[in-house]
Amino acid sequence: MTPAVFLAILWLVMASSSPSPDPILDAEWQKWKIKYGKTYSLEEEGQKRAVWEENMKKIKLHNGENGLGKHGFTMEMNAFGDMTLEEFRKEMIEIPVPTVKKGKSVQKRLSVNLPKFINWKKRGYVTPARTQIACNSCWAISVTGAIEGQMFRKTGQLIPLSVQNLVDCVDGSGCHAGSVLDSFKYLMEKGGLESEATYPYEDKQGSCRYNPENSTASITGFEFIPNNEVDLMSAVASLGPISVVIDAWHESFLFYKRGIYYEPNCNNSLFALRHAVLLVGYGFIGRESEGRKYWIIKNSLGTKWGYKGYMKIAKDQGNHCGIASLPVFPRV
């Protein structure tokens, strides 16, 4: 059998085992591949197209329902369109289950006279949205973001800190095994953190190359916020950006575009908290009493995800997606 004949037979087998592509979506498929630089082998093309089509149908169904008022947010096809939910969970948002929190907690603050709106990004505390790419470094991006905000408060300078420094140096972590708490403990024990400029992101774990001479930031401690949304609101208003972990194991999260995110299947148990983000503010839409309140989170999936890398997620809706379950704040 010649190689050409073998490939032809292989293609026929692949084609017969995969759903036939919808020709109506041909142009949209080609446009999406060009936009995100997607190229596939002969073996992959049919499978990836089938996954993409299924995701596209779910997105269009959701947005159609949203137009009728069923949902408070819209979804959009993005760079993850050729991934199944299980692939997305495994590659992008599945960090270890958080350990039960231990240590000092921030003293409870009175929730009177707090601003009704706050966005630390607009106040200069937040660096541009990052892209974790294939290395699941959400935990390190969340930690550096919280420290960046406090360093800005202290020095007036907003300097992007090295995510790679944490990926390489936090014991037992790396791309898929890191945690927010382990990062803060590492910084307490080992010292400083370099900047992105001296220790750039590589999208993989390497050997620890931290150089104390290049230290740009350090912490004096870290504290837990009591796990309720009243104290979390007080902490965000008075302290600045805060590291949190959430349940992001949903297609609605994967393809979120804009609006106030509310996922009925979200879980706020510790077991479900497998994705770290940075909480940067809060607010509400319409009348405050109508319940259209939201938190603002900065994600680590790039500026083409969500609203330029950010999400508004339901606030005061029973600790939605666990956002108030394990908030941590660094002292610098």
C-alpha positions in Angstrom: 0.0 0.0 0.0 1.4 3.4 -1.0 1.6 6.2 1.5 -0.9 8.2 -0.5 -3.4 5.3 -0.5 -2.9 4.9 3.3 -3.6 8.6 4.0 -6.7 8.5 1.8 -8.1 5.5 3.8 -7.2 7.1 7.1 -9.0 10.3 6.0 -12.1 8.3 5.1 -12.1 6.5 8.5 -11.7 9.8 10.3 -14.5 11.4 8.3 -16.9 8.5 8.9 -16.2 8.5 12.6 -16.7 12.3 13.0 -20.0 14.2 12.5 -20.3 15.8 9.1 -19.4 19.5 9.4 -22.2 22.0 8.8 -21.4 23.8 5.5 -23.2 26.9 6.7 -20.4 27.4 9.2 -17.5 26.9 6.8 -16.7 30.6 6.4 -17.0 31.2 10.1 -14.7 28.3 10.9 -12.1 29.5 8.5 -12.3 33.1 9.9 -12.0 31.8 13.4 -8.9 29.7 12.6 -7.2 32.7 10.9 -8.1 35.0 13.8 -6.5 32.7 16.4 -3.7 31.2 14.3 -5.1 27.7 14.5 -3.6 25.0 12.3 -4.4 21.3 12.5 -3.1 18.1 11.1 -5.3 16.0 8.8 -6.1 13.8 11.9 -7.1 16.7 14.0 -9.2 18.9 11.7 -12.5 16.9 11.8 -12.4 16.4 15.5 -11.6 20.0 16.3 -14.2 21.2 13.9 -16.8 19.0 15.6 -16.0 20.4 19.0 -16.0 24.0 17.7 -19.4 23.5 16.1 -20.8 22.1 19.3 -19.5 25.0 21.3 -20.8 27.5 18.7 -24.3 26.1 18.9 -24.3 26.4 22.7 -23.1 30.0 22.5 -25.7 31.0 20.0 -28.4 29.2 22.0 -27.3 31.0 25.2 -27.2 34.4 23.5 -30.6 33.8 21.9 -32.1 33.1 25.3 -30.2 36.1 26.7 -32.0 38.3 24.2 -35.2 37.1 25.7 -34.1 38.0 29.2 -33.2 34.6 30.5 -29.5 35.4 31.3 -27.7 38.5 32.5 -24.6 38.0 30.4 -23.6 37.1 26.8 -21.1 34.5 25.5 -18.7 34.7 22.6 -16.6 32.3 20.6 -13.0 32.8 21.6 -9.6 31.1 21.3 -10.8 28.1 23.4 -13.5 27.2 20.9 -11.8 23.9 19.8 -11.5 22.6 23.4 -14.0 20.5 25.2 -14.9 21.5 28.7 -12.8 18.7 30.2 -9.8 19.8 28.2 -10.3 23.4 29.3 -10.5 22.3 32.9 -7.4 20.2 32.8 -5.2 22.5 30.8 -6.3 26.0 31.9 -8.1 26.1 35.3 -7.5 23.0 37.3 -5.2 23.9 40.2 -5.1 21.8 43.4 -8.0 22.0 45.8 -7.2 24.8 48.3 -6.1 23.7 51.7 -8.2 24.8 54.7 -7.1 28.3 55.5 -5.0 28.8 58.6 -3.4 31.9 60.0 -4.2 35.5 60.8 -7.4 37.1 59.5 -8.0 40.7 58.7 -10.0 42.3 61.5 -13.7 42.8 60.7 -14.3 46.2 59.3 -17.6 48.1 59.6 -19.4 48.2 56.3 -20.8 51.7 56.7 -19.9 54.6 54.4 -18.3 52.3 51.8 -18.2 53.5 48.2 -21.0 52.0 46.1 -18.6 51.6 43.2 -14.9 50.9 43.1 -12.5 49.8 40.4 -8.9 49.6 41.4 -7.9 49.3 37.7 -9.1 52.8 37.0 -7.1 54.0 40.0 -3.9 52.7 38.7 -3.4 49.7 40.9 -3.7 47.0 38.3 -1.3 45.9 35.5 -2.6 44.9 32.1 -4.4 41.6 31.8 -2.0 38.6 31.3 -2.3 35.4 29.3 -1.2 32.2 31.1 -1.2 30.4 27.8 -0.6 26.6 28.2 1.0 26.8 31.7 -1.8 26.9 34.3 -0.2 29.7 36.3 -3.5 31.4 37.3 -2.4 31.1 41.0 0.8 33.0 40.4 -0.9 35.7 38.3 -3.4 36.2 41.0 -0.7 36.5 43.7 1.5 38.9 41.7 -1.5 41.0 40.9 -2.4 41.4 44.6 1.2 42.4 45.4 1.5 44.8 42.5 -1.5 46.7 43.8 0.0 47.0 47.3 3.4 48.0 45.9 1.6 50.8 44.0 -0.1 51.9 47.1 3.2 52.0 48.9 5.5 53.5 46.2 3.3 55.1 43.6 4.9 52.8 40.9 3.0 50.1 39.1 5.6 47.5 38.1 4.5 44.1 36.6 6.0 41.4 38.8 7.4 38.0 37.6 4.9 35.2 37.4 7.7 33.0 36.2 9.6 33.6 39.4 6.8 31.9 41.3 6.2 29.1 38.8 9.9 28.1 39.0 10.6 28.7 42.6 7.6 27.8 44.7 8.3 24.2 46.0 6.1 21.5 44.4 4.2 24.0 42.2 5.0 24.6 38.6 2.3 25.0 35.9 -0.4 22.7 37.3 0.3 22.2 41.0 0.6 25.8 42.4 -1.5 27.5 44.9 -2.1 31.0 46.2 -1.3 30.1 49.8 1.9 28.3 48.9 3.0 31.3 46.9 2.5 33.7 49.9 4.2 31.2 52.2 7.2 31.0 49.8 7.6 34.7 49.7 7.5 35.0 53.5 10.2 32.3 53.9 12.4 33.0 50.9 12.3 36.8 50.4 11.6 38.9 47.4 10.1 38.7 43.9 11.6 39.9 40.7 9.9 42.0 38.1 8.6 40.7 34.7 11.4 42.7 33.1 14.2 40.7 34.8 12.5 37.4 35.0 10.1 37.1 32.0 7.3 34.6 31.5 8.2 31.4 29.6 4.9 29.4 29.7 6.6 26.4 31.3 8.4 25.5 34.6 12.1 25.8 34.7 14.8 25.9 37.4 14.6 28.6 40.0 16.7 31.6 38.9 15.6 34.2 41.5 18.3 36.8 42.0 18.0 38.8 45.2 19.8 41.7 43.6 16.9 42.0 41.2 14.2 41.9 43.9 11.4 44.4 43.1 8.8 43.5 45.7 8.5 41.6 49.0 5.8 41.0 51.6 5.7 41.2 55.3 2.8 38.9 55.7 -0.6 37.8 54.4 -4.0 37.7 55.9 -7.3 36.0 55.2 -10.6 37.9 54.7 -13.5 36.4 56.7 -15.4 34.3 54.2 -18.5 36.4 53.6 -19.4 39.1 51.1 -19.9 41.9 53.6 -16.4 41.7 54.9 -15.0 41.0 51.4 -16.6 44.2 50.2 -15.1 46.2 53.1 -11.7 44.7 52.4 -11.8 45.5 48.7 -12.9 49.0 49.4 -10.2 49.7 52.1 -7.3 47.5 51.0 -7.2 47.1 47.3 -7.1 44.2 44.9 -7.4 40.8 46.6 -6.5 37.3 45.5 -9.5 34.9 45.3 -10.2 31.4 44.0 -13.5 30.5 42.3 -15.4 27.7 40.6 -14.8 28.2 36.9 -15.6 24.7 35.6 -18.4 25.8 33.3 -18.8 26.4 29.6 -20.5 29.7 30.4 -17.3 30.8 32.1 -15.1 29.6 29.2 -17.0 31.6 26.7 -18.1 34.6 28.8 -18.1 37.9 27.0 -19.9 40.6 29.0 -22.7 41.3 31.5 -23.1 40.1 35.1 -22.1 36.4 35.2 -24.4 34.1 37.0 -24.1 30.3 36.6 -26.8 28.3 38.3 -24.5 25.3 38.5 -21.7 27.2 40.2 -20.4 25.6 43.5 -18.9 27.5 46.4 -17.5 24.5 48.3 -13.7 24.3 48.7 -13.5 21.3 46.4 -14.8 23.4 43.5 -12.4 26.3 43.9 -9.8 25.4 41.2 -9.1 28.7 39.5 -7.4 31.8 41.0 -8.3 35.3 39.8 -7.8 38.9 41.1 -10.7 40.7 42.6 -10.4 44.4 41.7 -13.7 46.1 42.5 -17.4 46.0 42.7 -20.6 47.9 41.7 -24.2 47.5 40.6 -26.4 48.2 37.6 -29.7 50.0 37.9 -31.1 50.5 41.3 -28.9 49.1 44.1 -32.0 47.4 45.7 -32.8 45.4 42.6 -30.0 43.0 43.2 -27.9 43.7 40.0 -24.7 43.9 42.0 -21.4 42.6 40.8 -17.8 41.9 41.6 -15.1 42.8 39.1 -12.4 40.1 38.5 -9.3 40.2 36.4 -8.7 36.8 34.7 -5.6 35.3 33.2 -6.8 34.2 29.8 -5.8 37.3 27.9 -7.5 40.4 26.7 -9.6 38.6 24.1 -11.5 36.7 26.8 -14.4 38.3 28.5 -14.5 42.1 28.5 -10.8 42.8 27.7 -9.7 40.2 30.2 -12.2 41.0 32.9 -15.5 39.7 34.2 -18.4 41.0 36.3 -19.7 38.2 38.5 -22.8 38.2 40.6 -22.4 39.8 44.1 -24.5 39.1 47.2 -26.0 36.0 45.5 -25.0 33.5 48.2 -21.2 33.6 47.7 -21.6 32.9 44.0 -18.9 30.5 42.6 -17.2 30.7 46.0 -15.7 34.2 45.4 -15.8 34.9 49.2 -14.6 31.4 50.3 -10.9 32.0 50.4 -9.8 35.7 49.8 -6.2 36.4 50.7 -4.5 39.8 51.0 -0.7 40.5 51.1 1.0 43.0 53.4 4.0 44.8 51.9 
